[in-house]
Structure formats: C-alpha cells, structure tokens
C-alpha cells in the first residue's frame, strides 16, 4: 500500500465515522428512540427528543456575544474545510497512473492495451533476477501516451551500482519498451543497499 492510499483510507475512515456518528445521533432523536427504549443518554447529550435543536436560543445568544469576529471566523473555517474537501475530491479524480498503455507502436492497434500494473510487475520480476539485486519495486505514472517509470532497486552488499544500472537498461527496461511499442520510456531509478552486519576479519 502506498502512502497516498493509506492517507486516503485513513481520511475516508475518519469521515465515515464522523458521518455515521452524526447520522445515528439525528436518527435516535428523530424517532424518539431514547424514550421508546428507556435509554438514558449522557448528561449534556444533544438532540435527545424530536423537538430538540442543535443550537438553542441560549447557545446562539452566547456565541453571538463573542464579538464581531466570531461568525466571520466560523464561516471562514467552514469555507476552508469545504475547499479542502473539494481539493481532495479533485485529487482523487485526477489519474496519476496511465491505467492502460496502448500497444502496437505508432499508431497503436485499436483496442489493444497493456495494463500499467502488469507491465510494472513484469519489470520488477525481471529486475529482481538481475545479479546483485535483492528486491525491486516498479511504479508507472503519467499519461498513457507518455508513461514514466519509477524503479527502486535494493542491492545486495556485493552489488555494483553501475553494472546493475546498465543491466537494468539493457534488460528489463528495453524489454518493456519493446513490449509496449514505445519509442522511449523515461525512467527514474533509485538504488539502495540492503542493511548488513559488518564482517569481522581475524
């Protein structure tokens, strides 16, 4: 799971819990479930009976007495929350992954495409088999006509970065470019070395 997916799921879970709690609060009060089932809500609990309101006259008068800045500040905070929610929605709708890559050169064959996840998995599998590579992770972003590949290689202690990079370009990346029929495929490569215990010489 990527950090973006984890953030999205966390925000969705929090928003869902907030909306669920508010909905149950209104539902219990609207149907007078506290009185019907002899339930005792906590002290100060809002919306207990169908006639209750969220902000009574005393509450409105108290908040109105905070000063001229209070309601403009509340409206600005609500507007900011609405703008952030709209930005988040638009961010989810914008695709940062190509989805399907057209196959067959230029112009591509109609109706033939290669899923970006399948191509990234194939590149990762082939890259993991390179000498000196312990693990490989591949992610493809961009538009279908102009995909960009992001490769992370975890090298073994004996791995040679220059040789590994040359083998990656001549092997998995070249194969992927030919498979998708792309004239070029910009690639960002990040090399890391796995942690290992220091060797002791006697």
C-alpha positions as CSV (number, residue, x, y, z in Angstrom):
1,X,0.0,0.0,0.0
2,X,1.4,3.4,-1.0
3,X,1.4,6.4,1.4
4,X,-1.2,8.1,-0.7
5,X,-3.6,5.1,-0.5
6,X,-3.0,4.8,3.3
7,X,-3.8,8.5,3.7
8,X,-6.9,8.2,1.5
9,X,-8.2,5.2,3.5
10,X,-7.5,7.0,6.8
11,X,-9.3,10.1,5.8
12,X,-12.2,8.1,4.4
13,X,-12.5,6.1,7.6
14,X,-12.4,9.2,9.8
15,X,-15.0,11.0,7.6
16,X,-17.2,7.8,7.6
17,X,-17.1,7.5,11.4
18,X,-17.9,11.2,11.8
19,X,-20.9,11.0,9.4
20,X,-22.1,7.7,10.9
21,X,-22.0,9.2,14.4
22,X,-23.9,12.3,13.3
23,X,-26.4,10.3,11.4
24,X,-27.1,8.0,14.4
25,X,-27.4,11.0,16.7
26,X,-30.0,12.6,14.5
27,X,-31.8,9.2,13.9
28,X,-32.1,8.4,17.6
29,X,-33.5,11.9,18.3
30,X,-35.8,12.0,15.3
31,X,-37.5,8.7,16.1
32,X,-37.5,9.4,19.9
33,X,-35.6,6.1,20.5
34,X,-34.3,7.2,23.9
35,X,-37.8,7.4,25.3
36,X,-39.2,4.4,23.5
37,X,-36.5,2.1,24.7
38,X,-35.9,3.7,28.1
39,X,-32.4,4.7,27.2
40,X,-30.6,7.3,29.3
41,X,-28.2,9.4,27.3
42,X,-25.1,11.0,28.9
43,X,-25.5,14.4,30.7
44,X,-25.4,17.2,28.2
45,X,-26.0,15.0,25.2
46,X,-27.5,17.0,22.3
47,X,-30.6,16.0,20.3
48,X,-32.4,13.7,22.7
49,X,-36.1,14.3,21.6
50,X,-37.6,15.2,18.2
51,X,-38.2,18.7,19.4
52,X,-34.5,19.4,20.3
53,X,-32.3,21.6,18.1
54,X,-28.6,21.5,17.8
55,X,-28.2,25.2,18.8
56,X,-30.8,26.5,21.2
57,X,-31.6,30.2,21.8
58,X,-29.2,30.4,24.8
59,X,-26.4,28.8,22.8
60,X,-27.0,31.2,19.9
61,X,-27.0,34.2,22.2
62,X,-23.9,33.1,24.0
63,X,-22.0,32.5,20.7
64,X,-23.2,35.8,19.3
65,X,-21.8,37.7,22.3
66,X,-18.2,36.5,21.5
67,X,-17.6,39.6,19.4
68,X,-17.9,40.7,15.7
69,X,-15.1,38.4,14.7
70,X,-16.7,35.2,15.8
71,X,-19.1,34.4,13.0
72,X,-16.8,35.5,10.2
73,X,-14.1,33.2,11.7
74,X,-16.6,30.3,11.7
75,X,-17.7,31.0,8.1
76,X,-14.0,31.2,7.0
77,X,-13.2,27.9,8.8
78,X,-16.2,26.2,7.1
79,X,-15.3,27.6,3.7
80,X,-11.7,26.4,4.2
81,X,-12.9,22.9,5.1
82,X,-15.2,22.9,2.0
83,X,-12.3,23.9,-0.2
84,X,-10.0,21.3,1.3
85,X,-12.7,18.6,0.7
86,X,-13.2,19.8,-2.9
87,X,-9.4,19.7,-3.5
88,X,-9.2,16.2,-2.0
89,X,-12.1,15.1,-4.3
90,X,-10.4,16.6,-7.4
91,X,-7.1,14.9,-6.4
92,X,-8.8,11.5,-6.3
93,X,-10.4,12.1,-9.7
94,X,-7.1,13.1,-11.4
95,X,-5.3,10.0,-12.5
96,X,-1.6,9.9,-11.8
97,X,-1.3,6.4,-13.3
98,X,-1.9,5.7,-17.0
99,X,-4.1,2.7,-16.4
100,X,-3.8,1.1,-19.8
101,X,-0.9,1.6,-22.2
102,X,-1.6,1.3,-25.9
103,X,0.3,-1.5,-27.6
104,X,1.5,-1.8,-31.1
105,X,3.7,1.1,-31.9
106,X,2.6,4.4,-33.5
107,X,-0.2,4.5,-34.2
108,X,-1.2,1.8,-31.6
109,X,-3.5,-1.1,-32.5
110,X,-7.1,-0.2,-31.7
111,X,-8.5,-2.0,-28.7
112,X,-5.1,-3.5,-27.7
113,X,-3.6,-2.2,-24.4
114,X,-1.4,-3.3,-21.6
115,X,-2.3,-2.6,-18.0
116,X,0.3,-0.5,-16.3
117,X,0.3,-2.7,-13.2
118,X,1.0,-5.8,-15.3
119,X,3.9,-4.0,-17.0
120,X,5.4,-2.8,-13.7
121,X,5.1,-6.3,-12.2
122,X,6.9,-7.7,-15.2
123,X,9.7,-5.2,-15.0
124,X,10.0,-5.7,-11.2
125,X,10.2,-9.5,-11.6
126,X,12.9,-9.3,-14.3
127,X,14.8,-6.7,-12.4
128,X,14.8,-8.8,-9.2
129,X,16.6,-11.5,-11.1
130,X,19.5,-9.3,-12.1
131,X,22.9,-10.1,-10.5
132,X,23.4,-8.2,-7.3
133,X,19.7,-7.2,-6.9
134,X,17.8,-8.5,-3.9
135,X,14.4,-6.7,-4.4
136,X,12.9,-4.4,-7.0
137,X,9.8,-2.2,-6.9
138,X,8.4,-0.5,-10.0
139,X,5.7,2.1,-10.4
140,X,4.4,3.7,-13.7
141,X,2.9,7.2,-13.7
142,X,2.0,9.7,-16.4
143,X,-0.4,9.6,-19.3
144,X,-0.9,6.6,-21.5
145,X,0.9,8.1,-24.4
146,X,3.8,9.3,-22.2
147,X,4.3,6.9,-19.3
148,X,7.1,7.4,-16.9
149,X,8.7,4.5,-15.0
150,X,10.0,4.7,-11.4
151,X,12.3,1.9,-10.3
152,X,13.7,1.2,-6.9
153,X,16.4,-1.4,-6.6
154,X,17.6,-2.9,-3.3
155,X,21.2,-4.0,-4.0
156,X,23.0,-6.8,-2.2
157,X,26.2,-5.8,-0.4
158,X,28.3,-7.2,-3.3
159,X,26.2,-5.4,-5.9
160,X,27.8,-2.9,-8.3
161,X,25.6,0.1,-9.0
162,X,27.0,0.9,-12.4
163,X,26.8,-2.6,-13.7
164,X,23.3,-3.1,-12.2
165,X,22.1,0.1,-13.9
166,X,23.5,-0.9,-17.3
167,X,21.9,-4.4,-16.9
168,X,18.5,-2.8,-16.0
169,X,18.5,-0.5,-19.0
170,X,19.6,-3.2,-21.4
171,X,17.4,-5.9,-19.9
172,X,14.0,-5.2,-18.2
173,X,13.5,-1.6,-19.4
174,X,14.4,-2.5,-23.0
175,X,12.1,-5.4,-23.0
176,X,9.3,-3.3,-21.5
177,X,9.8,-0.6,-24.1
178,X,9.6,-3.2,-27.0
179,X,6.6,-4.9,-25.5
180,X,4.6,-1.7,-25.2
181,X,5.9,-0.5,-28.6
182,X,7.1,2.8,-27.1
183,X,9.9,4.8,-28.8
184,X,11.2,5.9,-25.4
185,X,10.2,5.4,-21.8
186,X,11.7,7.9,-19.3
187,X,12.8,6.2,-16.2
188,X,13.8,7.3,-12.7
189,X,16.0,4.8,-10.9
190,X,16.7,4.8,-7.2
191,X,19.4,2.4,-5.9
192,X,19.6,1.4,-2.3
193,X,21.9,-1.0,-0.5
194,X,20.4,-3.6,1.9
195,X,21.5,-3.4,5.5
196,X,24.0,-6.0,6.5
197,X,26.2,-6.8,9.5
198,X,29.8,-5.7,9.3
199,X,32.2,-8.6,8.6
200,X,34.9,-9.3,11.2
201,X,38.3,-10.2,9.9
202,X,40.5,-12.2,12.2
